[in-house]
Amino acid sequence: MVQVNVTALRQCLPEYLAMVARGETLSVTLRGRVIAEISPPVVAADESVAARARLRDSLLRYDVPFEPAMAVGEWAMNR
């Protein structure tokens, strides 16, 4: 991992971005303290694989998938 301060990054931005494009990660420092990291994007082999990964834990699971999730009387639209 390459460390670079903000001033040097501003002065040579195209060169540092080329390093990132080649796969390196940059640590950006301000007054000796790391304030950011710039890294290449993680490229999914298949967009559908990435979409499934994002959704994997966001769905509810039901033991009885063909039964209503809640009693009909509890539906807000029936009130």
Distance bins in CASP14 RR format, pairs under 12 A and 6 or more apart:
PFRMAT RR
TARGET T0000
AUTHOR 0000-0000-0000
RMODE 2
METHOD distances of the structure
MODEL  1
1 19 0 0 0 0 0 1 0 0 0 0 0
1 20 0 0 0 0 0 1 0 0 0 0 0
1 23 0 0 0 0 0 1 0 0 0 0 0
1 24 1 0 0 1 0 0 0 0 0 0 0
1 25 1 0 1 0 0 0 0 0 0 0 0
1 26 1 0 0 1 0 0 0 0 0 0 0
1 27 1 0 1 0 0 0 0 0 0 0 0
1 28 0 0 0 0 0 1 0 0 0 0 0
1 29 0 0 0 0 0 1 0 0 0 0 0
1 34 0 0 0 0 1 0 0 0 0 0 0
1 37 1 0 0 1 0 0 0 0 0 0 0
1 38 0 0 0 0 0 1 0 0 0 0 0
1 39 0 0 0 0 1 0 0 0 0 0 0
2 8 0 0 0 0 0 1 0 0 0 0 0
2 9 0 0 0 0 0 1 0 0 0 0 0
2 12 0 0 0 0 0 1 0 0 0 0 0
2 15 0 0 0 0 0 1 0 0 0 0 0
2 16 1 0 0 1 0 0 0 0 0 0 0
2 18 0 0 0 0 0 1 0 0 0 0 0
2 19 1 0 0 1 0 0 0 0 0 0 0
2 20 0 0 0 0 1 0 0 0 0 0 0
2 22 0 0 0 0 0 1 0 0 0 0 0
2 23 0 0 0 0 0 1 0 0 0 0 0
2 24 1 0 1 0 0 0 0 0 0 0 0
2 25 1 0 0 1 0 0 0 0 0 0 0
2 26 1 0 1 0 0 0 0 0 0 0 0
2 27 1 0 0 1 0 0 0 0 0 0 0
2 28 0 0 0 0 1 0 0 0 0 0 0
2 29 0 0 0 0 0 1 0 0 0 0 0
2 34 0 0 0 0 0 1 0 0 0 0 0
2 37 0 0 0 0 0 1 0 0 0 0 0
2 38 0 0 0 0 1 0 0 0 0 0 0
2 39 0 0 0 0 0 1 0 0 0 0 0
3 9 0 0 0 0 0 1 0 0 0 0 0
3 16 0 0 0 0 0 1 0 0 0 0 0
3 19 0 0 0 0 0 1 0 0 0 0 0
3 24 0 0 0 0 0 1 0 0 0 0 0
3 25 0 0 0 0 0 1 0 0 0 0 0
3 26 1 0 0 1 0 0 0 0 0 0 0
3 27 1 0 1 0 0 0 0 0 0 0 0
3 28 0 0 0 0 1 0 0 0 0 0 0
3 29 1 0 1 0 0 0 0 0 0 0 0
3 30 0 0 0 0 0 1 0 0 0 0 0
3 32 0 0 0 0 1 0 0 0 0 0 0
3 33 0 0 0 0 0 1 0 0 0 0 0
3 34 1 0 0 1 0 0 0 0 0 0 0
3 35 0 0 0 0 0 1 0 0 0 0 0
3 36 0 0 0 0 0 1 0 0 0 0 0
3 37 0 0 0 0 0 1 0 0 0 0 0
3 38 0 0 0 0 0 1 0 0 0 0 0
4 10 0 0 0 0 1 0 0 0 0 0 0
4 11 0 0 0 0 1 0 0 0 0 0 0
4 12 0 0 0 0 1 0 0 0 0 0 0
4 13 0 0 0 0 0 1 0 0 0 0 0
4 15 0 0 0 0 1 0 0 0 0 0 0
4 16 1 0 0 1 0 0 0 0 0 0 0
4 17 0 0 0 0 0 1 0 0 0 0 0
4 19 0 0 0 0 1 0 0 0 0 0 0
4 20 0 0 0 0 0 1 0 0 0 0 0
4 24 0 0 0 0 0 1 0 0 0 0 0
4 25 0 0 0 0 0 1 0 0 0 0 0
4 26 1 0 1 0 0 0 0 0 0 0 0
4 27 1 0 0 1 0 0 0 0 0 0 0
4 28 1 0 0 1 0 0 0 0 0 0 0
4 29 1 0 0 1 0 0 0 0 0 0 0
4 30 0 0 0 0 0 1 0 0 0 0 0
4 32 0 0 0 0 0 1 0 0 0 0 0
4 34 0 0 0 0 0 1 0 0 0 0 0
4 35 0 0 0 0 0 1 0 0 0 0 0
4 36 0 0 0 0 0 1 0 0 0 0 0
4 37 0 0 0 0 0 1 0 0 0 0 0
4 38 0 0 0 0 1 0 0 0 0 0 0
5 11 0 0 0 0 1 0 0 0 0 0 0
5 12 0 0 0 0 0 1 0 0 0 0 0
5 16 0 0 0 0 0 1 0 0 0 0 0
5 26 0 0 0 0 0 1 0 0 0 0 0
5 27 0 0 0 0 1 0 0 0 0 0 0
5 28 1 0 0 1 0 0 0 0 0 0 0
5 29 1 0 1 0 0 0 0 0 0 0 0
5 30 1 0 0 1 0 0 0 0 0 0 0
5 31 0 0 0 0 1 0 0 0 0 0 0
5 32 1 0 0 1 0 0 0 0 0 0 0
5 33 0 0 0 0 0 1 0 0 0 0 0
5 34 0 0 0 0 0 1 0 0 0 0 0
5 35 0 0 0 0 1 0 0 0 0 0 0
5 36 0 0 0 0 0 1 0 0 0 0 0
6 12 0 0 0 0 0 1 0 0 0 0 0
6 13 0 0 0 0 0 1 0 0 0 0 0
6 16 0 0 0 0 0 1 0 0 0 0 0
6 26 0 0 0 0 0 1 0 0 0 0 0
6 27 0 0 0 0 0 1 0 0 0 0 0
6 28 1 0 0 1 0 0 0 0 0 0 0
6 29 1 0 0 1 0 0 0 0 0 0 0
6 30 1 0 1 0 0 0 0 0 0 0 0
6 31 0 0 0 0 1 0 0 0 0 0 0
6 32 0 0 0 0 1 0 0 0 0 0 0
6 33 0 0 0 0 0 1 0 0 0 0 0
6 34 0 0 0 0 0 1 0 0 0 0 0
6 35 1 0 0 1 0 0 0 0 0 0 0
6 36 0 0 0 0 1 0 0 0 0 0 0
6 38 0 0 0 0 0 1 0 0 0 0 0
7 13 0 0 0 0 0 1 0 0 0 0 0
7 28 0 0 0 0 0 1 0 0 0 0 0
7 29 0 0 0 0 1 0 0 0 0 0 0
7 30 0 0 0 0 1 0 0 0 0 0 0
7 31 0 0 0 0 0 1 0 0 0 0 0
7 32 0 0 0 0 0 1 0 0 0 0 0
8 15 0 0 0 0 1 0 0 0 0 0 0
8 16 0 0 0 0 1 0 0 0 0 0 0
8 26 0 0 0 0 0 1 0 0 0 0 0
8 28 0 0 0 0 1 0 0 0 0 0 0
8 29 0 0 0 0 1 0 0 0 0 0 0
8 30 0 0 0 0 0 1 0 0 0 0 0
9 15 0 0 0 0 1 0 0 0 0 0 0
9 16 1 0 1 0 0 0 0 0 0 0 0
9 17 0 0 0 0 1 0 0 0 0 0 0
9 19 0 0 0 0 0 1 0 0 0 0 0
9 20 0 0 0 0 0 1 0 0 0 0 0
9 26 1 0 0 1 0 0 0 0 0 0 0
9 27 0 0 0 0 0 1 0 0 0 0 0
9 28 1 0 1 0 0 0 0 0 0 0 0
9 29 0 0 0 0 1 0 0 0 0 0 0
9 30 0 0 0 0 0 1 0 0 0 0 0
9 35 0 0 0 0 0 1 0 0 0 0 0
9 36 0 0 0 0 1 0 0 0 0 0 0
9 38 0 0 0 0 1 0 0 0 0 0 0
10 16 0 0 0 0 1 0 0 0 0 0 0
10 17 0 0 0 0 0 1 0 0 0 0 0
10 28 0 0 0 0 0 1 0 0 0 0 0
10 30 0 0 0 0 0 1 0 0 0 0 0
12 18 0 0 0 0 1 0 0 0 0 0 0
12 19 0 0 0 0 1 0 0 0 0 0 0
12 26 0 0 0 0 0 1 0 0 0 0 0
13 19 0 0 0 0 0 1 0 0 0 0 0
13 20 0 0 0 0 0 1 0 0 0 0 0
13 26 0 0 0 0 0 1 0 0 0 0 0
13 28 0 0 0 0 0 1 0 0 0 0 0
13 38 0 0 0 0 0 1 0 0 0 0 0
14 20 0 0 0 0 0 1 0 0 0 0 0
14 21 0 0 0 0 0 1 0 0 0 0 0
15 21 0 0 0 0 0 1 0 0 0 0 0
15 22 0 0 0 0 0 1 0 0 0 0 0
15 24 0 0 0 0 0 1 0 0 0 0 0
15 26 0 0 0 0 0 1 0 0 0 0 0
16 22 0 0 0 0 0 1 0 0 0 0 0
16 23 0 0 0 0 0 1 0 0 0 0 0
16 24 0 0 0 0 1 0 0 0 0 0 0
16 25 0 0 0 0 0 1 0 0 0 0 0
16 26 1 0 1 0 0 0 0 0 0 0 0
16 27 0 0 0 0 0 1 0 0 0 0 0
16 28 0 0 0 0 1 0 0 0 0 0 0
16 38 1 0 0 1 0 0 0 0 0 0 0
16 39 0 0 0 0 0 1 0 0 0 0 0
17 23 0 0 0 0 0 1 0 0 0 0 0
17 24 0 0 0 0 0 1 0 0 0 0 0
17 26 0 0 0 0 1 0 0 0 0 0 0
17 38 0 0 0 0 1 0 0 0 0 0 0
17 39 0 0 0 0 0 1 0 0 0 0 0
17 40 0 0 0 0 0 1 0 0 0 0 0
18 24 0 0 0 0 1 0 0 0 0 0 0
18 26 0 0 0 0 0 1 0 0 0 0 0
18 38 0 0 0 0 0 1 0 0 0 0 0
18 40 0 0 0 0 0 1 0 0 0 0 0
19 25 0 0 0 0 1 0 0 0 0 0 0
19 26 1 0 0 1 0 0 0 0 0 0 0
19 27 0 0 0 0 0 1 0 0 0 0 0
19 38 0 0 0 0 1 0 0 0 0 0 0
19 39 0 0 0 0 0 1 0 0 0 0 0
19 40 0 0 0 0 1 0 0 0 0 0 0
20 26 1 0 0 1 0 0 0 0 0 0 0
20 27 0 0 0 0 0 1 0 0 0 0 0
20 28 0 0 0 0 0 1 0 0 0 0 0
20 37 0 0 0 0 0 1 0 0 0 0 0
20 38 1 0 1 0 0 0 0 0 0 0 0
20 39 1 0 0 1 0 0 0 0 0 0 0
20 40 1 0 1 0 0 0 0 0 0 0 0
20 41 0 0 0 0 1 0 0 0 0 0 0
21 38 0 0 0 0 0 1 0 0 0 0 0
21 39 0 0 0 0 0 1 0 0 0 0 0
21 40 1 0 0 1 0 0 0 0 0 0 0
21 41 0 0 0 0 0 1 0 0 0 0 0
22 39 0 0 0 0 0 1 0 0 0 0 0
22 40 0 0 0 0 1 0 0 0 0 0 0
23 38 0 0 0 0 0 1 0 0 0 0 0
23 39 1 0 0 1 0 0 0 0 0 0 0
23 40 1 0 1 0 0 0 0 0 0 0 0
23 41 0 0 0 0 0 1 0 0 0 0 0
23 42 0 0 0 0 0 1 0 0 0 0 0
23 43 0 0 0 0 0 1 0 0 0 0 0
24 37 0 0 0 0 0 1 0 0 0 0 0
24 38 0 0 0 0 1 0 0 0 0 0 0
24 39 0 0 0 0 1 0 0 0 0 0 0
24 40 1 0 0 1 0 0 0 0 0 0 0
25 34 0 0 0 0 0 1 0 0 0 0 0
25 36 0 0 0 0 0 1 0 0 0 0 0
25 37 1 0 0 1 0 0 0 0 0 0 0
25 38 1 0 0 1 0 0 0 0 0 0 0
25 39 1 0 1 0 0 0 0 0 0 0 0
25 40 1 0 0 1 0 0 0 0 0 0 0
25 41 0 0 0 0 0 1 0 0 0 0 0
25 42 0 0 0 0 0 1 0 0 0 0 0
26 34 0 0 0 0 0 1 0 0 0 0 0
26 35 0 0 0 0 0 1 0 0 0 0 0
26 36 0 0 0 0 1 0 0 0 0 0 0
26 37 1 0 0 1 0 0 0 0 0 0 0
26 38 1 0 1 0 0 0 0 0 0 0 0
26 39 1 0 0 1 0 0 0 0 0 0 0
26 40 0 0 0 0 0 1 0 0 0 0 0
27 33 0 0 0 0 0 1 0 0 0 0 0
27 34 1 0 1 0 0 0 0 0 0 0 0
27 35 0 0 0 0 1 0 0 0 0 0 0
27 36 1 0 0 1 0 0 0 0 0 0 0
27 37 1 0 1 0 0 0 0 0 0 0 0
27 38 0 0 0 0 1 0 0 0 0 0 0
27 39 0 0 0 0 1 0 0 0 0 0 0
28 34 1 0 0 1 0 0 0 0 0 0 0
28 35 1 0 1 0 0 0 0 0 0 0 0
28 36 1 0 1 0 0 0 0 0 0 0 0
28 37 1 0 0 1 0 0 0 0 0 0 0
28 38 1 0 0 1 0 0 0 0 0 0 0
28 39 0 0 0 0 0 1 0 0 0 0 0
29 35 1 0 0 1 0 0 0 0 0 0 0
29 36 0 0 0 0 1 0 0 0 0 0 0
29 37 0 0 0 0 0 1 0 0 0 0 0
29 38 0 0 0 0 0 1 0 0 0 0 0
30 36 0 0 0 0 1 0 0 0 0 0 0
41 50 0 0 0 0 0 1 0 0 0 0 0
42 49 0 0 0 0 0 1 0 0 0 0 0
42 50 0 0 0 0 1 0 0 0 0 0 0
42 53 0 0 0 0 0 1 0 0 0 0 0
43 49 0 0 0 0 0 1 0 0 0 0 0
43 50 0 0 0 0 1 0 0 0 0 0 0
44 50 1 1 0 0 0 0 0 0 0 0 0
44 51 0 0 0 0 1 0 0 0 0 0 0
44 52 0 0 0 0 1 0 0 0 0 0 0
44 53 1 0 0 1 0 0 0 0 0 0 0
44 54 0 0 0 0 0 1 0 0 0 0 0
45 53 0 0 0 0 0 1 0 0 0 0 0
46 52 0 0 0 0 1 0 0 0 0 0 0
46 53 0 0 0 0 0 1 0 0 0 0 0
47 53 0 0 0 0 0 1 0 0 0 0 0
47 54 0 0 0 0 0 1 0 0 0 0 0
48 54 0 0 0 0 0 1 0 0 0 0 0
48 55 0 0 0 0 0 1 0 0 0 0 0
49 55 0 0 0 0 0 1 0 0 0 0 0
49 56 0 0 0 0 0 1 0 0 0 0 0
50 56 0 0 0 0 0 1 0 0 0 0 0
51 58 0 0 0 0 0 1 0 0 0 0 0
52 58 0 0 0 0 0 1 0 0 0 0 0
52 59 0 0 0 0 0 1 0 0 0 0 0
59 65 0 0 0 0 0 1 0 0 0 0 0
60 69 1 0 0 1 0 0 0 0 0 0 0
60 70 0 0 0 0 0 1 0 0 0 0 0
61 69 0 0 0 0 0 1 0 0 0 0 0
62 68 0 0 0 0 1 0 0 0 0 0 0
62 69 1 0 0 1 0 0 0 0 0 0 0
62 70 0 0 0 0 0 1 0 0 0 0 0
63 69 0 0 0 0 0 1 0 0 0 0 0
68 74 0 0 0 0 1 0 0 0 0 0 0
68 75 0 0 0 0 1 0 0 0 0 0 0
68 78 0 0 0 0 0 1 0 0 0 0 0
69 75 0 0 0 0 1 0 0 0 0 0 0
70 76 0 0 0 0 1 0 0 0 0 0 0
70 77 0 0 0 0 0 1 0 0 0 0 0
70 78 0 0 0 0 0 1 0 0 0 0 0
71 78 0 0 0 0 0 1 0 0 0 0 0
72 78 1 0 0 1 0 0 0 0 0 0 0
72 79 0 0 0 0 0 1 0 0 0 0 0
73 79 0 0 0 0 1 0 0 0 0 0 0
END
